[in-house]
Amino acid sequence: MSLTLTKSRALLARAEHLLPAGVNSPVRAFRSVGGDPPFIASGQGAWLQDVDGNRYVDYVLSWGPALLGHAHPEVVEAVRDAAGRGMSFGAPTGAEVEIAEAMQRFFPSLEMMRFVSSGTEACMAALRLARGATGRDTFVKFEGCYHGHADSFLVKAGSGLATFGIPDSAGVPAELAKHTLTLPYNDAAGLHALMAREGHRIAAVIVEPVTGNMGVALPSAEFRVALDAVRQHGALLILDEVMTGFRVSRGGAQQYYGMTPDLTCLAKVAGGGLPLGVYGGRAELMRHVAPLGPVYQAGTLSGNPLATAAGLATLRLLDAPGFFDRVDAATEALCVGIEDLARKAGVQVTVPRVGSMFTVFFGEHTVTNFEDAKRCDMGRFGRFHRALLEAGVYFPASGYEACFVSGAHGPAEIEHTLKAMEVALTR
Ligand SMILES: *Cc1c(COP(=O)(O)O)cnc(C)c1O
């Protein structure tokens, strides 16, 4: 055990008096992998440095946003420049127009959009809009998909068949959760059957077009057809691309798979590390949003000048020729390297990947839904996670998460990572 975490542990002890488990978002507490979390002092490119001076190649990247790596000089400069001109006005700015135009170039399905401050807000608002526009309360989500922490989304299924939602979190009224129907991810037949039976009262079907929040699972062709078909029943298709936007391809999963959503949710990469979310889609639907229409949604810091500056600078850099090809190729090289090392070490892994996201699952089977993900060896993942940390690689502190590669992960970082993997996998 080479890792010294003295200062991190001292901070954690202080934090635990003040913050639940010492953190501001549950997974950061490392409860599912064991050990104590390093407290981060700084990030530069693909690297993190903790308060004890340990350095790690980062595959969490703030859970997605840092597609350019940390502290990209042009993004830092844009934020600095914006900050000097005032941090928030609660009034329209030119930067909001510019970033909306840029977003639309990446996601042509965003005929009209609104900016919010998180993925949670984007999903919450998209659902309210779908309900308001269709006059229906019920909606469908898929087990293992995460759409932020708004009440209606914190629901999972009790069985393989569609069930009325049982809240996944204390504090969610059963009266509300009953409007959330759930199905297994990739259950095309189940979705067709559910829509045939209940379609007339379903406002929307919301989905992660590639899952990240149960680990990476890809949508089958039949599943994508079933998703597209929900419109025949007057329901809306909401693609939650908060994670997959700019990750799976330049234009997200909708570009990669040729899907046409009614509404799209974005955040994470969109704000380049500052709080920025977006929801949008067909103009006719977006005209239901206040003050044009009766669906209320607002935000003191929405379209905030720092967030729009960071977002715009990020989108500009993503337009560099070949950016996505390079980061996708680095991801592919890394994943192939992991599979080779695992084979040599006699460890069963599957490493599903698309664009610059991937998951290392400890199991032989293909993960197509949450049940498959739960059959992977999470005890083994925990030991793997700790061994990587000691070898200078920062992986998500849960086996049910996606890992991310950034434009700053070059050959040296990949090589460092594969060396660490070799140690971790043979252990
Ligand atoms: C992260 C995430 C969210 C929530 O976004 P926050 O900015 O954390 O509120 C919603 N949907 C998906 C698919 C996500 O990955």
The ligand as an SDF file (V2000), in Angstrom:
LIG
                    3D

 15 15  0  0  0  0  0  0  0  0999 V2000
  -25.6600   12.9750  -14.4230 C   0  0  0  0  0  0  0  0  0  0  0  0
  -26.9430   12.6440  -15.0660 C   0  0  0  0  0  0  0  0  0  0  0  0
  -28.1240   13.3420  -14.7480 C   0  0  0  0  0  0  0  0  0  0  0  0
  -28.1860   14.3650  -13.6490 C   0  0  0  0  0  0  0  0  0  0  0  0
  -27.3890   15.4720  -13.9180 O   0  0  0  0  0  0  0  0  0  0  0  0
  -26.9160   16.4070  -12.6860 P   0  0  0  0  0  0  0  0  0  0  0  0
  -26.2110   17.5300  -13.3800 O   0  0  0  0  0  0  0  0  0  0  0  0
  -26.0510   15.5620  -11.8280 O   0  0  0  0  0  0  0  0  0  0  0  0
  -28.1430   16.8580  -11.9860 O   0  0  0  0  0  0  0  0  0  0  0  0
  -29.2640   13.0490  -15.4650 C   0  0  0  0  0  0  0  0  0  0  0  0
  -29.2620   12.1200  -16.4360 N   0  0  0  0  0  0  0  0  0  0  0  0
  -28.1560   11.4360  -16.7720 C   0  0  0  0  0  0  0  0  0  0  0  0
  -28.2000   10.4500  -17.8840 C   0  0  0  0  0  0  0  0  0  0  0  0
  -26.9690   11.6550  -16.0830 C   0  0  0  0  0  0  0  0  0  0  0  0
  -25.8760   10.9570  -16.3990 O   0  0  0  0  0  0  0  0  0  0  0  0
  1  2  1  0
  2  3  1  0
  2 14  2  0
  3  4  1  0
  3 10  2  0
  4  5  1  0
  5  6  1  0
  6  7  2  0
  6  8  1  0
  6  9  1  0
 10 11  1  0
 11 12  2  0
 12 13  1  0
 12 14  1  0
 14 15  1  0
M  END
$$$$
